[in-house]
Amino acid sequence: TRPMETGSVRLGVPDDYAAFLLPPVLSRFAEDHPLVTVELVCEQSTALVKTLAEGRLDLAIVTRLPEQPLDVVRLERFVWVASPNHVAWQAD
């Protein structure tokens, strides 16, 4: 058996990611690591990058700027969804 981990993790996530991606992930994490506390910080990606660089977060999931280094943890297909009365995809 492995020892039970204890402590806390400071995680930064934009609001829109937190609402859709985190509930099942955090639930599973809590089951696997019941003695670890997750401190969740929800801010815009630009603020989270700064907070992470300052050492006030352990981990952040962000939408990055082109010049930022990255580690890919998830890829999603991008799709356009619009009313039949609008043609946003035809604009440059």
Protein Blocks (a to p, Z undefined) as FASTA:
>chain_A
ZZddeddddddddfklmmmmmmmmmmmmmmmmmmbccddddddfklmmmmmmnopafbdc
ddddfklccddfbdcdddddddfkbcfklpZZ
